[in-house]
């Protein structure tokens, strides 16, 4: 599981979207990005489909995920 708390472009609030991590300032779950990418959607298409989410946010989320997966996890 990734630690999204260190990614500045996402947020979560237990009172909103069941506490899921969302793109800051939206109700779009971060998981929607990965689900759409799995379905073959380009990141520019994702931004068009989800108003309020910026290309910069998407790139920062992907960068955060890549860096998190590349670093060794402490158990």
GIKAGI-V157135 format. One record per pair of residues at least 4 apart in sequence whose ideal C-beta (glycine too) atoms are under 8 Angstrom apart, sorted by the first residue. I is the first residue (numbers start at 0). J is the second residue. D is the distance in Angstrom with one decimal. If there is no record, write none. Layout:
<<I J D> <I J D>>
//
This chain:
<<1 63 7.5> <1 64 6.0> <1 67 4.8> <1 68 7.6> <2 67 6.6> <3 9 5.2> <3 11 7.4> <3 20 4.6> <3 29 6.7> <3 63 7.4> <5 63 7.4> <6 59 6.7> <6 60 6.5> <6 63 4.2> <7 23 7.5> <7 59 7.3> <8 22 6.5> <8 23 5.4> <8 55 7.5> <8 56 4.3> <8 59 4.6> <8 60 6.3> <9 20 5.0> <9 21 6.5> <9 22 6.0> <9 23 6.0> <9 29 5.6> <9 56 7.9> <9 60 6.5> <10 20 7.3> <10 21 6.3> <10 23 4.8> <11 15 7.8> <11 16 7.7> <11 18 5.5> <11 19 6.4> <11 20 4.9> <11 21 6.6> <12 16 7.7> <12 18 7.0> <13 17 8.0> <13 18 4.3> <15 21 7.3> <15 26 6.8> <16 21 5.5> <16 26 5.7> <16 28 6.2> <19 28 4.7> <19 29 7.6> <19 30 6.9> <20 28 6.8> <20 29 4.5> <20 30 7.6> <21 25 5.8> <21 26 5.9> <21 27 5.8> <21 28 5.4> <21 29 6.6> <22 27 4.9> <22 29 6.7> <22 49 7.8> <22 51 7.1> <22 52 4.8> <22 56 5.2> <22 60 7.5> <23 56 7.2> <24 51 6.3> <25 49 7.2> <25 51 4.1> <25 52 5.8> <27 31 5.7> <27 49 4.7> <27 51 6.7> <27 52 5.3> <29 33 7.3> <29 60 6.0> <30 34 6.1> <31 35 6.1> <31 45 8.0> <31 49 7.0> <32 36 6.3> <32 45 6.1> <32 57 6.3> <32 60 6.2> <32 61 7.8> <33 37 6.4> <34 38 6.6> <35 40 4.0> <35 44 7.8> <35 45 5.1> <35 48 7.4> <36 40 6.3> <36 42 7.5> <36 45 7.5> <40 44 4.8> <40 45 5.4> <40 48 7.4> <41 45 7.1> <42 46 6.6> <42 54 6.8> <42 57 5.0> <42 58 7.5> <42 61 7.7> <43 47 6.6> <43 54 6.9> <44 48 6.2> <45 49 6.2> <45 52 7.1> <45 57 6.3> <46 52 5.7> <46 53 6.6> <46 54 5.2> <46 57 6.3> <52 56 5.6> <52 57 6.5> <53 57 7.1> <54 58 6.3> <55 59 6.3> <56 60 6.3> <57 61 6.4> <58 62 6.1> <59 63 6.2> <60 64 6.4> <61 65 6.3> <62 66 6.3> <63 67 6.1> <64 68 6.2> <65 69 6.2> <66 70 6.4>>
//
